[in-house]
């Protein structure tokens, strides 16, 4: 939220993702072989809209060579992915913390 040139500060990203039918089916589909092995129904998904989400990232220096990156995000899946037997929830959330040594 500031005009910093060193890459530090807070950023917010709002995004939408799209993919081919092969890409979306790879992550959320069930092949015939997997269906036979697991009992889940065979599922093949169409390409197009996948999800929309928001990510918040904050970068801060702890020392001149070490900085901390904190991240939190949420992603809401499209209706076809929400209906997939592989998707446990209609959304995905994530939180991450990284410590980076800057040479």
DSSP file (Angstrom, degrees, kcal/mol; ACC not computed):
  #  RESIDUE AA STRUCTURE BP1 BP2  ACC     N-H-->O    O-->H-N    N-H-->O    O-->H-N    TCO  KAPPA ALPHA  PHI   PSI    X-CA   Y-CA   Z-CA
    1    1 A X              0   0    0      0, 0.0     2,-0.3     0, 0.0    10,-0.1   0.000 360.0 360.0 360.0  16.7    0.0    0.0    0.0
    2    2 A X        -     0   0    0      8,-0.3     2,-1.5     2,-0.1     0, 0.0  -0.932 360.0-104.4-141.0 165.7    3.0    2.3   -0.4
    3    3 A X        +     0   0    0     -2,-0.3     2,-0.4     2,-0.0     6,-0.1  -0.528  58.7 155.2 -90.5  68.9    5.4    3.4   -3.1
    4    4 A X        -     0   0    0     -2,-1.5     3,-0.3     4,-0.2    -2,-0.1  -0.777  34.4-162.1 -99.3 141.5    8.4    1.4   -1.8
    5    5 A X  S    S+     0   0    0     -2,-0.4    -1,-0.1     1,-0.2    -2,-0.0   0.517  81.8  70.4 -97.6  -7.3   11.2    0.3   -4.1
    6    6 A X  S    S-     0   0    0      2,-0.1    -1,-0.2     1,-0.0     3,-0.1   0.415 107.2-112.5 -92.7   2.9   12.6   -2.4   -1.9
    7    7 A X  S    S+     0   0    0      1,-0.3     2,-0.2    -3,-0.3    -2,-0.1   0.445  75.8 125.9  84.7   0.0    9.7   -4.8   -2.3
    8    8 A X        +     0   0    0     50,-0.1    -1,-0.3     2,-0.0     2,-0.3  -0.508  35.9  60.3 -90.2 161.3    8.6   -4.5    1.3
    9    9 A X  E    S-A   59   0A   0     50,-2.3    50,-2.6    -2,-0.2     2,-0.4  -0.793  85.6 -49.1 122.6-165.3    5.1   -3.6    2.5
   10   10 A X  E     -A   58   0A   0     -2,-0.3     2,-0.3    48,-0.2    -8,-0.3  -0.902  45.7-175.7-115.6 137.9    1.6   -5.1    2.1
   11   11 A X  E     -A   57   0A   0     46,-2.9    46,-2.7    -2,-0.4     2,-0.4  -0.969  10.0-158.7-131.1 146.7    0.0   -6.2   -1.1
   12   12 A X  E     -A   56   0A   0     -2,-0.3     2,-0.4    44,-0.2    44,-0.2  -0.996   9.1-168.0-125.6 130.6   -3.5   -7.5   -1.9
   13   13 A X  E     -A   55   0A   0     42,-2.9    42,-2.6    -2,-0.4     2,-0.5  -0.970   7.6-169.1-118.9 131.1   -4.3   -9.5   -5.0
   14   14 A X  E     +A   54   0A   0     -2,-0.4     2,-0.3    40,-0.2    40,-0.2  -0.979  25.8 169.8-112.3 132.3   -7.8  -10.3   -6.3
   15   15 A X  E     -A   53   0A   0     38,-2.3    38,-2.7    -2,-0.5     2,-0.4  -0.944  30.8-155.2-143.5 159.2   -7.7  -13.0   -9.0
   16   16 A X  E     -A   52   0A   0     -2,-0.3     2,-0.4    36,-0.2    36,-0.2  -0.987  19.6-151.2-129.7 143.2   -9.7  -15.3  -11.2
   17   17 A X  E     -A   51   0A   0     34,-2.6    33,-3.0    -2,-0.4    34,-1.3  -0.894  11.7-176.5-119.4 149.1   -8.3  -18.5  -12.7
   18   18 A X  E     +A   49   0A   0     -2,-0.4     2,-0.3    31,-0.3    31,-0.2  -0.930   7.7 174.4-135.4 156.7   -9.2  -20.3  -15.9
   19   19 A X  E     -A   48   0A   0     29,-2.2    29,-3.4    -2,-0.3     2,-0.1  -0.987  33.1 -93.2-158.5 165.9   -8.0  -23.6  -17.4
   20   20 A X     >  -     0   0    0     -2,-0.3     4,-2.4    27,-0.2     5,-0.3  -0.308  46.1-104.6 -74.2 166.5   -8.4  -26.1  -20.1
   21   21 A X  H  > S+     0   0    0      1,-0.2     4,-2.4     2,-0.2    24,-0.3   0.867 123.1  52.8 -62.3 -34.9  -10.5  -29.2  -19.5
   22   22 A X  H  > S+     0   0    0      2,-0.2     4,-2.0     1,-0.2    -1,-0.2   0.915 110.3  47.2 -65.8 -42.7   -7.4  -31.3  -19.2
   23   23 A X  H  > S+     0   0    0      2,-0.2     4,-1.3     1,-0.2    -2,-0.2   0.935 116.6  42.1 -65.0 -47.1   -5.9  -28.9  -16.5
   24   24 A X  H  X S+     0   0    0     -4,-2.4     4,-2.5     1,-0.2     5,-0.3   0.899 115.0  50.0 -69.4 -40.4   -9.1  -28.8  -14.4
   25   25 A X  H  X S+     0   0    0     -4,-2.4     4,-2.5    20,-0.3    -1,-0.2   0.864 104.5  59.9 -65.6 -35.3   -9.9  -32.5  -14.8
   26   26 A X  H  < S+     0   0    0     -4,-2.0    -1,-0.2    -5,-0.2    -2,-0.2   0.894 116.0  33.0 -58.7 -40.0   -6.3  -33.3  -13.7
   27   27 A X  H  < S+     0   0    0     -4,-1.3    -2,-0.2    -3,-0.2    -1,-0.2   0.825 138.2  16.1 -86.8 -33.3   -6.9  -31.5  -10.3
   28   28 A X  H  < S+     0   0    0     -4,-2.5    58,-0.6    -5,-0.1    59,-0.2   0.379 102.3  93.4-127.3   2.6  -10.6  -32.2   -9.7
   29   29 A X     <  -     0   0    0     -4,-2.5     2,-0.4    -5,-0.3    15,-0.2  -0.421  61.3-135.8 -93.7 172.4  -11.7  -35.1  -12.0
   30   30 A X  B     -D   43   0B   0     13,-2.1    13,-2.0    -2,-0.1    -4,-0.1  -0.978  19.2-142.6-129.3 116.7  -11.8  -38.8  -11.4
   31   31 A X     >  -     0   0    0     -2,-0.4     4,-2.6    11,-0.2     5,-0.2  -0.236  28.3-107.3 -71.4 166.4  -10.5  -41.1  -14.1
   32   32 A X  H  > S+     0   0    0      2,-0.2     4,-2.1     1,-0.2     5,-0.1   0.891 122.4  50.2 -61.2 -39.5  -12.2  -44.4  -15.0
   33   33 A X  H  > S+     0   0    0      2,-0.2     4,-1.8     1,-0.2    -1,-0.2   0.917 112.2  46.4 -66.1 -42.7   -9.2  -46.2  -13.3
   34   34 A X  H  > S+     0   0    0      2,-0.2     4,-2.3     1,-0.2     6,-0.4   0.875 110.6  53.7 -66.5 -36.4   -9.5  -44.1  -10.2
   35   35 A X  H  X S+     0   0    0     -4,-2.6     4,-2.4     1,-0.2    -2,-0.2   0.912 109.3  48.1 -63.8 -42.2  -13.2  -44.5  -10.1
   36   36 A X  H  < S+     0   0    0     -4,-2.1    -1,-0.2     1,-0.2    -2,-0.2   0.873 116.4  43.7 -65.2 -36.5  -12.9  -48.3  -10.2
   37   37 A X  H  < S+     0   0    0     -4,-1.8    -2,-0.2    -5,-0.1    -1,-0.2   0.804 126.6  27.7 -79.7 -29.8  -10.2  -48.3   -7.4
   38   38 A X  H  < S-     0   0    0     -4,-2.3    -3,-0.2     2,-0.2    -2,-0.2   0.672  94.7-122.9-108.5 -20.6  -11.9  -45.8   -5.1
   39   39 A X     <  +     0   0    0     -4,-2.4    -4,-0.1     1,-0.3    -3,-0.1   0.401  66.8 134.6  87.0  -3.8  -15.7  -46.1   -5.7
   40   40 A X        -     0   0    0     -6,-0.4    -1,-0.3     1,-0.1    -2,-0.2  -0.469  65.3 -97.6 -72.4 151.7  -15.9  -42.4   -6.6
   41   41 A X        -     0   0    0     -2,-0.1    44,-0.2     1,-0.1     2,-0.1  -0.446  41.0 -98.6 -72.0 144.5  -17.9  -41.6   -9.7
   42   42 A X        -     0   0    0     -2,-0.1     2,-0.4   -13,-0.1   -11,-0.2  -0.421  49.4-172.0 -57.5 129.5  -16.1  -41.0  -13.0
   43   43 A X  B     +D   30   0B   0    -13,-2.0   -13,-2.1    -2,-0.1     2,-0.4  -0.981  17.4 177.1-137.6 122.6  -15.9  -37.2  -13.3
   44   44 A X        -     0   0    0     -2,-0.4     2,-0.3   -15,-0.2   -22,-0.1  -0.995  18.1-154.2-123.4 128.5  -14.6  -35.3  -16.3
   45   45 A X        -     0   0    0     -2,-0.4   -20,-0.3   -24,-0.3     2,-0.2  -0.727  12.2-120.9-107.2 151.9  -14.8  -31.5  -16.1
   46   46 A X        -     0   0    0     -2,-0.3   -27,-0.1     1,-0.1     2,-0.1  -0.495  31.5-110.6 -82.4 156.8  -15.1  -28.8  -18.8
   47   47 A X  S    S+     0   0    0     -2,-0.2     2,-0.4   -23,-0.1   -27,-0.2  -0.285  72.2  68.9 -78.6 171.6  -12.5  -26.1  -19.3
   48   48 A X  E    S+A   19   0A   0    -29,-3.4   -29,-2.2    -2,-0.1     2,-0.1  -0.955  83.9  27.2 124.4-140.4  -13.1  -22.4  -18.5
   49   49 A X  E     +A   18   0A   0     -2,-0.4   -31,-0.3   -31,-0.2     3,-0.1  -0.366  53.1 167.9 -65.0 132.9  -13.6  -20.6  -15.3
   50   50 A X  E     -     0   0A   0    -33,-3.0    28,-2.4     1,-0.4     2,-0.3   0.772  52.4 -35.3-111.7 -49.0  -12.0  -22.4  -12.2
   51   51 A X  E     -AB  17  77A   0    -34,-1.3   -34,-2.6    26,-0.2    -1,-0.4  -0.989  37.2-133.9-169.1 167.9  -12.1  -20.0   -9.2
   52   52 A X  E     +AB  16  76A   0     24,-1.9    24,-3.4    -2,-0.3     2,-0.3  -0.991  35.2 155.5-134.3 142.4  -11.9  -16.5   -7.8
   53   53 A X  E     -AB  15  75A   0    -38,-2.7   -38,-2.3    -2,-0.3     2,-0.3  -0.910  32.9-128.3-154.7-179.0   -9.8  -15.5   -4.7
   54   54 A X  E     -AB  14  74A   0     20,-2.5    20,-2.3    -2,-0.3     2,-0.4  -0.996  17.0-168.2-140.7 140.4   -8.0  -13.0   -2.7
   55   55 A X  E     -AB  13  73A   0    -42,-2.6   -42,-2.9    -2,-0.3     2,-0.5  -0.997   5.5-161.4-132.8 136.1   -4.4  -13.0   -1.3
   56   56 A X  E     -AB  12  72A   0     16,-3.2    16,-2.2    -2,-0.4     2,-0.4  -0.974  12.6-176.7-116.1 127.6   -2.8  -10.7    1.2
   57   57 A X  E     -AB  11  71A   0    -46,-2.7   -46,-2.9    -2,-0.5     2,-0.4  -0.987   5.9-173.0-127.6 134.9    1.0  -10.6    1.4
   58   58 A X  E     -AB  10  70A   0     12,-2.7    12,-2.7    -2,-0.4     2,-0.4  -0.995   2.6-168.8-129.1 128.8    3.1   -8.6    3.9
   59   59 A X  E     +AB   9  69A   0    -50,-2.6   -50,-2.3    -2,-0.4     2,-0.3  -0.969  12.6 169.5-119.5 129.6    6.9   -8.4    3.7
   60   60 A X  E     - B   0  68A   0      8,-2.5     8,-3.1    -2,-0.4     2,-0.4  -0.989  32.7-119.8-139.3 145.3    9.0   -6.9    6.5
   61   61 A X  E     + B   0  67A   0     -2,-0.3     6,-0.3     6,-0.3     3,-0.1  -0.713  21.7 179.1 -80.6 132.4   12.8   -6.7    7.4
   62   62 A X  S    S-     0   0    0      4,-3.1     2,-0.3     1,-0.4     5,-0.2   0.767  78.9  -7.9 -94.0 -40.3   13.8   -8.3   10.7
   63   63 A X  S    S-     0   0    0      3,-2.1    -1,-0.4     0, 0.0     3,-0.2  -0.826  90.6 -85.2-139.5 177.0   17.5   -7.4   10.2
   64   64 A X  S    S+     0   0    0     -2,-0.3     3,-0.1     1,-0.2    -3,-0.0   0.767 130.2  29.4 -60.2 -22.4   19.4   -6.0    7.3
   65   65 A X  S    S+     0   0    0      1,-0.1    37,-4.5    38,-0.1     2,-0.5   0.525 113.3  65.0-114.3  -7.8   19.7   -9.5    5.8
   66   66 A X  E     + C   0 101A   0     35,-0.2    -4,-3.1    -3,-0.2    -3,-2.1  -0.961  56.6 176.7-121.4 127.2   16.6  -11.4    7.1
   67   67 A X  E     -BC  61 100A   0     33,-2.5    33,-3.0    -2,-0.5     2,-0.4  -0.946  20.7-134.7-129.5 158.4   13.1  -10.6    6.2
   68   68 A X  E     -BC  60  99A   0     -8,-3.1    -8,-2.5    -2,-0.3     2,-0.5  -0.868  11.5-164.0-110.8 134.7    9.7  -12.1    7.0
   69   69 A X  E     -BC  59  98A   0     29,-2.8    29,-2.8    -2,-0.4     2,-0.4  -0.983   7.1-173.6-121.0 121.3    7.0  -12.8    4.5
   70   70 A X  E     -BC  58  97A   0    -12,-2.7   -12,-2.7    -2,-0.5     2,-0.4  -0.931   6.8-178.1-114.4 139.5    3.5  -13.5    5.8
   71   71 A X  E     +BC  57  96A   0     25,-2.8    25,-2.8    -2,-0.4     2,-0.3  -0.995  11.1 174.6-140.6 141.8    0.7  -14.6    3.4
   72   72 A X  E     +BC  56  95A   0    -16,-2.2   -16,-3.2    -2,-0.4     2,-0.3  -0.991  13.8 162.3-143.8 144.0   -3.0  -15.4    3.8
   73   73 A X  E     -BC  55  94A   0     21,-2.3    21,-2.1    -2,-0.3     2,-0.3  -0.993  23.3-155.2-158.4 162.8   -5.6  -16.2    1.1
   74   74 A X  E     -BC  54  93A   0    -20,-2.3   -20,-2.5    -2,-0.3     2,-0.4  -0.994   9.0-167.7-141.8 144.8   -8.9  -17.6    0.2
   75   75 A X  E     -BC  53  92A   0     17,-2.6    17,-2.4    -2,-0.3     2,-0.5  -0.996   9.4-152.1-137.9 128.0  -10.2  -19.1   -3.1
   76   76 A X  E     -BC  52  91A   0    -24,-3.4   -24,-1.9    -2,-0.4    15,-0.2  -0.893  20.9-136.7-103.4 122.9  -13.8  -19.9   -4.0
   77   77 A X  E     -B   51   0A   0     13,-2.2   -26,-0.2    -2,-0.5   -27,-0.1  -0.355  21.8-102.5 -77.3 156.2  -14.3  -22.7   -6.6
   78   78 A X     >  -     0   0    0    -28,-2.4     4,-2.5     1,-0.1     3,-0.2  -0.238  39.4-100.6 -68.0 165.4  -16.7  -22.6   -9.5
   79   79 A X  H  > S+     0   0    0      1,-0.2     4,-1.6     2,-0.2     5,-0.1   0.865 121.0  53.2 -59.0 -40.4  -19.9  -24.6   -9.3
   80   80 A X  H  4 S+     0   0    0      1,-0.2     4,-0.4     2,-0.2    -1,-0.2   0.873 112.0  45.2 -67.2 -34.9  -18.6  -27.5  -11.4
   81   81 A X  H >4 S+     0   0    0     -3,-0.2     3,-1.2     1,-0.2     6,-0.4   0.879 108.3  56.7 -73.9 -37.5  -15.6  -27.9   -9.2
   82   82 A X  H 3< S+     0   0    0     -4,-2.5    -2,-0.2     1,-0.3    -1,-0.2   0.844 107.0  51.2 -59.3 -32.6  -17.7  -27.6   -6.0
   83   83 A X  T 3< S+     0   0    0     -4,-1.6    -1,-0.3    -5,-0.2    -2,-0.2   0.582  86.1 110.1 -81.1 -10.4  -19.8  -30.6   -7.4
   84   84 A X  S <  S-     0   0    0     -3,-1.2     3,-0.5    -4,-0.4   -55,-0.1  -0.387  71.6-135.0 -66.6 140.2  -16.7  -32.7   -7.9
   85   85 A X  S    S+     0   0    0      1,-0.2    -1,-0.1   -44,-0.2   -56,-0.1   0.666 104.3  60.1 -69.3 -13.1  -16.3  -35.7   -5.6
   86   86 A X  S    S+     0   0    0    -58,-0.6     2,-0.6    -5,-0.1    -1,-0.2   0.813  84.5  85.5 -82.5 -31.9  -12.6  -34.7   -5.2
   87   87 A X        -     0   0    0     -3,-0.5   -59,-0.0    -6,-0.4     3,-0.0  -0.596  57.0-170.5 -75.4 118.1  -13.3  -31.2   -3.8
   88   88 A X  S    S+     0   0    0     -2,-0.6     2,-0.3     3,-0.1    -1,-0.2   0.809  72.3  19.8 -78.0 -30.4  -13.8  -31.6    0.0
   89   89 A X  S    S-     0   0    0      2,-0.2   -12,-0.0     1,-0.0    -1,-0.0  -0.818  76.4-117.5-131.1 169.9  -15.0  -28.0    0.4
   90   90 A X  S    S+     0   0    0     -2,-0.3   -13,-2.2   -14,-0.0     2,-0.3   0.438  98.9  29.8 -85.0  -1.1  -16.3  -25.2   -1.9
   91   91 A X  E     -C   76   0A   0    -15,-0.2     2,-0.4    -9,-0.1   -15,-0.2  -0.896  68.9-136.3-148.7 171.6  -13.3  -23.1   -1.1
   92   92 A X  E     -C   75   0A   0    -17,-2.4   -17,-2.6    -2,-0.3     2,-0.3  -0.998  16.2-170.4-136.2 139.3   -9.6  -23.3   -0.2
   93   93 A X  E     -C   74   0A   0     -2,-0.4     2,-0.3   -19,-0.2   -19,-0.2  -0.930   4.8-176.4-126.1 154.8   -7.7  -21.2    2.4
   94   94 A X  E     -C   73   0A   0    -21,-2.1   -21,-2.3    -2,-0.3     2,-0.4  -0.997  11.9-171.2-150.9 149.1   -4.0  -20.9    3.1
   95   95 A X  E     +C   72   0A   0     -2,-0.3     2,-0.3   -23,-0.2   -23,-0.2  -0.997  15.7 176.5-136.8 136.9   -1.7  -19.2    5.5
   96   96 A X  E     -C   71   0A   0    -25,-2.8   -25,-2.8    -2,-0.4     2,-0.4  -0.998  16.8-167.7-144.9 147.9    2.1  -19.1    5.1
   97   97 A X  E     -C   70   0A   0     -2,-0.3     2,-0.4   -27,-0.2   -27,-0.2  -0.998  12.9-176.8-133.5 129.9    5.1  -17.6    6.9
   98   98 A X  E     -C   69   0A   0    -29,-2.8   -29,-2.8    -2,-0.4     2,-0.5  -0.969  16.6-154.9-127.3 142.8    8.6  -17.5    5.3
   99   99 A X  E     -C   68   0A   0     -2,-0.4     2,-0.4   -31,-0.2   -31,-0.2  -0.984  21.2-167.5-113.6 124.1   11.9  -16.3    6.7
  100  100 A X  E     -C   67   0A   0    -33,-3.0   -33,-2.5    -2,-0.5     2,-0.6  -0.933  16.7-144.3-119.9 132.3   14.3  -15.3    3.9
  101  101 A X  E     -C   66   0A   0     -2,-0.4     2,-0.6   -35,-0.2   -35,-0.2  -0.858  18.0-151.4 -93.4 123.2   18.0  -14.6    4.1
  102  102 A X              0   0    0    -37,-4.5    -2,-0.0    -2,-0.6     0, 0.0  -0.852 360.0 360.0 -99.4 116.3   18.9  -11.8    1.7
  103  103 A X              0   0    0     -2,-0.6    -1,-0.1   -37,-0.0   -38,-0.1   0.471 360.0 360.0 -75.5 360.0   22.5  -11.9    0.4
